[in-house]
Amino acid sequence: MSRDTAPRRDTGPQLTPESQGVRRLVSPFRCRLWTQHSRPDDQLTDDSCKALRESIAKNGQHQPALGRPVRDDPDCEIEVICGARRHCVARALRRDLVVEVRNMTDAEAYVAMYEENLLREGDSPYVRAQILLRALRTRTYSSHEEVSRAFALSRPAVSRLLMLAQLPSIIVAAFPSSDDIRERWGVELFRQWADQTKRDQMAARARTIANKPSRPAPREVYETLITAPGGRASTRRAYRNVPVRSTSNAILFHEQDHLEKVVYVIPKAILSPRRREALKSCIVRLLEDDSLSPPPVGCGSSCNHSH
């Protein structure tokens, strides 16, 4: 489990002792899905649930669904938080659903969904991203900072997942499944979609992919979507990497020239704490030296503007 996603039990919503689950057998027709459940509709069809249906029919339901009591509907006992596909299969087989029933707030329910998806064999970054986005849109959590604490994620991890969650449907539909979209791909696709000059071309490429009789592999879909006219991939990972050498010709560090920034990559091994502080001080002095600033945009080197 990664550093960004490992659950920290000392933060975020906690289940109280009295809310620990009790396992029950419940008619699936007396259960309803939570409106914020994380399963996309295309994963709740007869075809998509076929393998699970055959497994449960033969071996029974070994993994319980997770639900909470319903108190506002006399025709329903349980609201299913996690286990939408198990609920779907139980209805199709007309057999009781095994449910672990807990008293949960919405905040606890979102965290439970997130953690179940994280531990699932087919972990889906897109589904986890949607959980965070819904938690914010329903105002269960009011800020990125609250989400960061509750889900035990760093702020950058929250930002990346929210970019993935906000991909337009036309881009998501180009992939064989939303589960195929890697977190890094989602961030790059979101950034390029935000560029109005690229949006129409990306949408056209996505429609072309979606209309193919057989869908390409996920990586091919991603690379096609980010490929600029003329066949050049407009990914931010493309940059000029230049080694900077010492007077003895040894490589000290690398200068990476990205589209909108310059990155200096320096080995930690050569950076003592004092050297690091001295380096930062030098950079600050250089960047604050107006005499070294570039001329205003649109001016040549001989421009005589007064400021």
N, C-alpha and C positions, 0 to 999 in steps of 0.2 A: 504494500500500500504506500502511495507516495506521501511525501512530507506535507503537501498541500491538502491532501484529502483524508489523512488519517484522523478518525474521530477523536476529539479531545473531550473526555467525559466530564471535565470540570467546567465546561462552558456550555451555553445554549440550553434549550428546553430539557428538562429532566423528567423522567417518569417517576412519580411518587410511588412508594411501596404499595399503596392501595390501588394503583392503576396498573399493576403488573397483570399480564394476560392470564385468562382462564380459557382453556381449550374446550370448544363446544362443537357439536354437530348441529348444523342449521340448514333448513331447506333453502336452496339457492333462490327460490321464489319468494322467500321472506327476507331477502337481502337486496340491497341496492348499492350501486357503485358511488363512491364519493365523487362529486362533480369535478374535483381537482385531481382525480387519479391520474397516474403518469403514463398509462398505456395509450399509444396512438390508436385511432380507430382501425387502421389497416392491420393491426396486430390482434384484433378481436374478431376476425372473420372465421368461418368454418375451416377454410383452407389453412390459415395461419396457425390455428389451434389444433390441427389434425394430429400432429405427432404427440402433443400433450394429451389429447383426448384418448388416443390409443394406449398411451402409457398408463393413464389413470384407470382406464377400463380394465386393463390387464393386472396392474400392480397396486391400484389404490392411490389415494392422495397422501403422500408422505410429508409434504411441506404445507403447513397450514397457511391459509390466508390470514391477513391481519385486519381486524375490524373494530368498530366501537358501537355501543348500544344506540339505537334510534329511539327517540322519545317524542317525536313530533308526527309519527305516522302509525296508526293502529294496524296497518297492513304490512308493516316492515319491522323486523327485529334488529338487523345489523346493517351498518354502513361499512362497506368494504373499502379499506384504505390501500392495502397492497394485496394483489392477487386477483386482478381483473380477469386474467386468462383462466385461472382456476375456477373462478365464479362462472365464466362463460361455459367452460367444459362441464361443470356440475349441472348447469341447466340443460345442456345438450344430452347428458347421460341420465338426467332426472334422478340424481343421487345427492345425498346430503353433502354439504360443503363443510370441510374441517376449518374452523376459524379460531384464531387466538383473539379473544375479545378483551379489549382494554378501554378504560376511560381515558380518552385523549383529547387534548385541545387541538385546534387547527395547527398551531405552531409545532406541537409534538408530531402530528400526522405528517407534516411536510418533512420533518427530519427523518421520521421512520421510512418514508418513501425513498428519500435520498440515500439513506444507508442501505436499504435493501437492494436498490439498483447498483450501488457501489460494490456490494458483495456478490452480486449475480454473476454467473459465469459469462453471460453475454452483456457485460456492462456497457451501457450506452451513454456517452457524454452528452448527446443531444437530449435524451430524456432527463438526465440530471440537470442540464441547463434549463429545461422547461420548468422543472420543479422550482428552481430558484426564482425564475421570472414570475411564475404564478404566485409564489409567496410574497413577492413585492407588489404585484398588481392587485392582489386581494387585500393589500395593506395589513397582512398578518405580520409582516416585518416592514418597518418604515424607511430603512436605509440600507445601503450596501454594507455599512459597518455592522449593523445588527445581523445581517445575513452571514457576514464573515464570522462573527462570534458564534451564532447558533449552529452553523453547519461545519464549524472547525476548519474554515478555509482561509487562506491568505486573501488580502484585498485584490492582488493581481489575478488570483485564481477565480474569484467572483466575477471580475471584469471580463475575463476571457470567456467564461461560461455564459455570461449574459449576452456577449456578442454572438456566440453560437446560437443561443435561444432566439435571437431576433433576426435570424436569416429569413428572407422572404420565402413564401411557400413554393414559388416557382423554382428557386434554387434547391430547396430540400427535395422537391419532387423529381429532380434530375437523377438523384441517387437511387440505387435499387431499394434501399431502406434508409430511413433517417438514422438508424443505428450504425450505419456505415460511415457517418461523417465524424472524422477525428476532430478533437478539440482544436488542434493547430490549424487544420484546414478551415474550420468554421471561423476562426479569427481572421484569417487571410481573406476568405470570401466576404465576410462582413465589411472589412476595410475597403475592399475593391468595390463592393456594391455601394458603399457610401460615396464613392467618386462618381458624380453625375455623368461624367464623360464616358464612363465604362458601363453604366447600368444597362443601357439598351442592348449593347452587344452581348453582355453576360446573359440577359434574359433570352435573347435569340438563341444563343448556344444551348441554354438550359432547355428550351422548348424542343430544339432539334434532338437532343439526347433523350428527352422524355418520350418522344414520338418514335424512337427506334424500336423495331420488333423485339430485339434482344438488347437488354441494357448492358453497357460496358461495365468493367470492373470499377469499384469505387475510386481507386487512385486515378484511373483514366478519366473518370468523370470530373474529378477535382482539377486535374491538369488541363483538361479541355476548357473548363469554366474560367480558369485564370489565364488562359493563353490569349495574348493580345493579337490584333490583326498582324499578319505577316509571319505568324507561327512562333513568336517570341513569348515565352512565359513571363508574365508581368508579376512574378512573385517577389516579395520583399526579401527573400533569401538570396536573391542575386545581387552580389556586390563585388567591388574591387578590393582585393585583399593584398596589401603591400607590406612586405617585411621592412622594418626600419633597423638598420645595422649600426653597430658601434664603430669606432675608428679602427678596430682590429678586424672588422668585417663579420663579427658575430651578430646573430639576430637578437635584438633586445626586446622588441615587441612588434605587433602588427597594426597597421592602420587599415580600417575597413571603411570604404566610402560607399555608404548606402544612399538611397534616393534623397532622403531628407535629413540625414545626420551623418556624422563621422564618429566612428567608434575606435578607440584605442584598446587593444587587447594586450595586457601586460601579465606575464606569469607571476603568480602569487609568491613563488619561491624567491624572487629578487626584490620583493617589496617588504622591507621591515616597517614596523609602525612609524618610525621617524621619517623614513623615506616616503611613505605614503602621505603623511601630513605635509611634508615639504612639497610633494608633487601637487597636491590639491591647492596649496597656497600659490604655487607658480601658475597653475591654470587660472585661478581666480584673478591674479594680477594681470595676466595676458588678456583675458576676456574683458577686463574692465579698462584696458588701455585704449582710449578712443583713437589714438593715432594709428592703431593697427586694425581698426574696423574697416570692413569693405565699404566701397562707395555706395550711395543710395542706388536702388534698382533703377535702371534706365539711364544712369550716368556713366560715362567713360572715365578712364583714369585721369583725364585732364579737365573734368567737370569742375567749375568754379562756383557751385552753389554756396550761398552763405546760410548758416543755420543759426 
